[in-house]
Amino acid sequence: MAYGDLSAVLSSLSPDEGFEPTGCAGWTAVDLGFHLLSDARRALVALNTPAPGAADTTAVDYWTAWRPPAAGDEEELWSTRIAASVHGGLRGVAARYADTSAAVLVAAGRVAPDVALLQGPAPSVRGVGGRGVL
């Protein structure tokens, strides 16, 4: 799903729908929206702070090191839910996601696809595109 599509889905949900379960166990649409807003913010920072030199990882290798939290580890979910609530619940998250994802698309259009991004291992713009499906 692309940034614009996700933004449209978040904006179309009612407040009650925003707190219904999703296919991600324990996560609501509000939780996922805030989590993805955080990813969009990281993408915006990465696109505006390129790394010196060439990319040192591929899109596949960038994600290979990631591991999900251990079973029973709800810390990320709870911190995400609290942060989403502070940001205005569904309406606030949807509005911030729409603004941030639009800015990511503008920034991505201004950066050459082979520029390395400064974000831990430095993938290229092309490599990070899969994170938010630019």
C-alpha positions, 0 to 999 in steps of 0.5 A, spaced: 500 500 500 502 506 498 503 513 502 497 516 499 492 509 499 494 509 506 492 516 508 486 515 504 484 509 508 486 512 515 482 519 513 476 514 511 475 511 518 470 513 523 473 514 530 470 507 532 473 503 526 480 506 528 480 502 535 477 496 532 482 490 531 486 489 525 490 483 522 496 485 526 494 482 533 493 487 538 494 493 534 488 497 532 488 502 526 490 508 530 496 504 533 498 502 526 497 509 523 501 512 528 507 506 527 507 508 520 507 515 521 513 514 525 516 511 519 514 516 514 517 521 519 524 517 519 523 517 511 523 524 511 529 525 516 533 520 512 531 523 505 533 530 508 540 528 511 544 523 506 550 519 508 556 521 505 559 516 500 555 510 497 549 506 500 552 500 504 546 495 504 541 493 500 533 494 501 533 486 503 539 486 507 536 493 511 530 489 513 534 482 514 537 484 521 530 486 524 527 481 528 520 482 531 519 483 539 519 476 543 512 473 545 509 477 550 513 483 549 507 489 549 512 495 550 512 497 543 504 496 542 503 500 549 508 506 547 505 506 540 498 507 543 499 512 548 503 516 543 497 515 538 492 518 543 497 524 545 497 526 538 489 526 537 487 519 536 485 517 529 483 524 526 490 527 529 494 521 526 490 521 520 492 528 519 499 528 521 500 522 516 497 525 510 501 531 511 508 527 513 507 522 507 506 528 502 512 531 504 516 524 504 514 524 496 516 531 495 523 530 498 523 523 495 522 526 488 528 531 490 533 526 491 537 521 486 535 514 487 542 512 488 544 517 494 545 513 500 541 515 506 543 516 513 539 511 517 543 506 521 546 502 515 545 506 509 541 504 504 539 508 497 533 512 496 531 506 491 532 501 497 528 505 502 522 506 497 520 499 499 519 502 507 513 506 505 512 504 498 514 511 495 
